Amino acid sequence: MKADTRALAARGLAEIALRGASLRDVMERHAPRLADPRDRALLMALLSEGARWWLRFDAAIDGLLEKSLRHKDPAIHALLVLGLVQLEILELQDYAAVAATVEAVRALQRPQLAGLVNAVLRRWQRERETLITQLDAKPQTRHAHPAWLATALQNDWPEQADAVMAADNREPPLMLRVNRRRSEREALIVQLQATGYAATAHPWLRDALVLPHSTDITRMPGFEDGLFAVQDGAAQVAADLAELEDGLRVLDACAAPGGKACHLLERADIDLTALEVDAPRAERIRQNLMRLRLNAKLAIGDAGAPKNWWKGQPFDRILIDAPCSATGVLRRRPDVRLHRRESDVAAMHAQQRRILSALWPLLAPGGRLVYITCSVLRMENEAIAGELLAAQPDARPVAFTLPVGRAASVGWQILPGDGDLDGMYYAVLQKQP
Ligand SMILES: C[S@@+](CC[C@H](N)C(=O)[O-])C[C@H]1O[C@@H](n2cnc3c(N)ncnc32)[C@H](O)[C@@H]1O
């Protein structure tokens, strides 16, 4: 029943936006209560777009209510936000969106608030243009980004900040990576197109396929057989930068869930150690290796403390896909902007520096280290690579260019939306032979 779906979405969105729950957890807990896959899809759309646009429509609802319901009745507050999301973002028919939202008030067992909810949504419709002009006046309510992040983007990327935030709010394509050990890209495209999937080859990434919309990939032909994995194109650049050859010893230092590790293994016959600090997340590496029919040595440990897991043999390649603010992937993870705090960035910087300086001694002379984040903040990116170069006399930056993005003082930055990719930073550092 649609009303129940909206009521469930309102409860879930309140948990995400007001109590710090993750979208994934909320979806996993609530979706099994809906039998119809169309209701589950609506729940996902409401939760994702509700989280993505919370900071715009939460401010609007505050302006429309005399007394905020945010603390007193969080699910009703979230339901009002969802009412505006349905009208403005999901573009449902006005009548249907309002009627179903008012109906959901009853499903939330607050029938006494049905009149208020109806009145607030009607007032939005009447005063829409003025209210939208007010919301558009500030970057944080225009683009639904936290004020600290809008400011940080304007400081780091004054010319691109607006476009970056707009890209964070657009639906990303679904990108796959063909497992070249098990299929050819063209053969996979033919197979997918024959079953109704509009897959095309990415214009410059060798292993990437693009589909216009997200879908349940587990139902796609070839999934169980490990013919492909889901991976944004920006993440697929890592394997090119590693310049692999058969026989190399490679460390993927921050490996879960194993996307880049598997790509490296698909590219060459390497001796790969996949290290991860979080044991439950490491289990996901194991599952991905199994599905894609690949082999690696799995290690659980802290990349910043190699004495606990390193056996003393240097690595020819080290990939550090560092823990970071994830500010480059907000389009795919719409709840992150609600949970990240400004203070997290300095904490991430300290962690990234600790990991990079602990791993540099493990690199063989002549070897290369690829440092990556899915952050768009310079403090986590070129600042980290620059600090290593300043501290290690045997480190040299390797120059490279990509078809999209821009050179940083060290390395290369793709911003969200460049080439319709996620935002990602890359630096390649070589140890003098
Ligand atoms: C950006 S994700 C890696 C994504 C992965 N490379 C992929 O392509 O699928 C960063 C990972 O680093 C792990 N991590 C964080 N701190 C770590 C540490 N000190 N040592 C090892 N792994 C760490 C996190 O648990 C997380 O799984």
The ligand as a Tripos MOL2 file, in Angstrom:
@<TRIPOS>MOLECULE
LIG
   27    29     1     0     0
SMALL
NO_CHARGES

@<TRIPOS>ATOM
      1 C1         37.7250    3.9950    0.1430 C.3       1 LIG1
      2 S1         37.4920    2.4800    0.9400 S.3       1 LIG1
      3 C2         38.3390    1.3740   -0.1440 C.3       1 LIG1
      4 C3         37.5490    0.9390   -1.3410 C.3       1 LIG1
      5 C4         38.2250   -0.2010   -2.0690 C.3       1 LIG1
      6 N1         39.5990    0.1030   -2.4140 N.3       1 LIG1
      7 C5         37.4840   -0.5850   -3.3340 C.2       1 LIG1
      8 O1         37.8780   -0.1610   -4.4240 O.co2     1 LIG1
      9 O2         36.5030   -1.3350   -3.2360 O.co2     1 LIG1
     10 C6         38.6460    2.5890    2.2540 C.3       1 LIG1
     11 C7         38.7800    1.3170    3.0700 C.3       1 LIG1
     12 O3         39.8910    1.4800    3.9440 O.3       1 LIG1
     13 C8         39.5990    0.8280    5.1580 C.3       1 LIG1
     14 N2         40.5250    1.3870    6.1570 N.ar      1 LIG1
     15 C9         40.3500    2.5080    6.9100 C.ar      1 LIG1
     16 N3         41.4180    2.6940    7.6980 N.ar      1 LIG1
     17 C10        42.2800    1.6850    7.4440 C.ar      1 LIG1
     18 C11        43.5550    1.3200    7.9720 C.ar      1 LIG1
     19 N4         44.1470    2.0640    8.9020 N.pl3     1 LIG1
     20 N5         44.1490    0.2110    7.4900 N.ar      1 LIG1
     21 C12        43.5490   -0.5480    6.5400 C.ar      1 LIG1
     22 N6         42.3370   -0.2600    6.0200 N.ar      1 LIG1
     23 C13        41.7210    0.8450    6.4610 C.ar      1 LIG1
     24 C14        38.1330    1.1270    5.3760 C.3       1 LIG1
     25 O4         37.5550    0.2130    6.2880 O.3       1 LIG1
     26 C15        37.5910    1.0040    3.9590 C.3       1 LIG1
     27 O5         37.1580   -0.3060    3.7220 O.3       1 LIG1
@<TRIPOS>BOND
     1     1     2 1
     2     2     3 1
     3     2    10 1
     4     3     4 1
     5     4     5 1
     6     5     6 1
     7     5     7 1
     8     7     8 2
     9     7     9 1
    10    10    11 1
    11    11    12 1
    12    11    26 1
    13    12    13 1
    14    13    14 1
    15    13    24 1
    16    14    15 ar
    17    14    23 ar
    18    15    16 ar
    19    16    17 ar
    20    17    18 ar
    21    17    23 ar
    22    18    19 1
    23    18    20 ar
    24    20    21 ar
    25    21    22 ar
    26    22    23 ar
    27    24    25 1
    28    24    26 1
    29    26    27 1
@<TRIPOS>SUBSTRUCTURE
     1 LIG1         1 GROUP 0 **** ****
